[in-house]
């Protein structure tokens, strides 16, 4: 896949270690969607650094949390979040996020063996949280 094509429609691009202004996820609050009368103004997509990764916030959309390490405490907003966990420890991260946060969706971007471990460990514990395995070239709309 061409890197330019991958980011051609992106509002923002960033490295997860340099995600932007750091925020405390326990204190952060999502912005409200603009009123219909103000719909001509498209709100900016904000990217924040948080413990363990990055938080992407677009007004009126569920928060997107990208994690490569454990996240600390979060606010109630995290129950509506989409959380993507990466790497060889993604199964452990997914378990921690499920237990501590219980978000709307956890997506695992990891090698097949890690995904298999995560599914085996979490399949009976997910409750109302959706659990998805990401694959190269796959699009996911929430």
Buried (B, 14 or more C-beta within 10 A) or exposed (E): EEEEEEEEEEEEEBEBEEBBEEBEBEEBEBEEEBEEEEEEEEBEBBBBBBBBBBBBBBBEBBBBBBBBBBBEEBBEBBBEBBBBBBBEBBBBBBBBBBEBBBBBBBBBBBEEEBBEBBBEBBEEEBEEBEBBBBEEEEEEEE
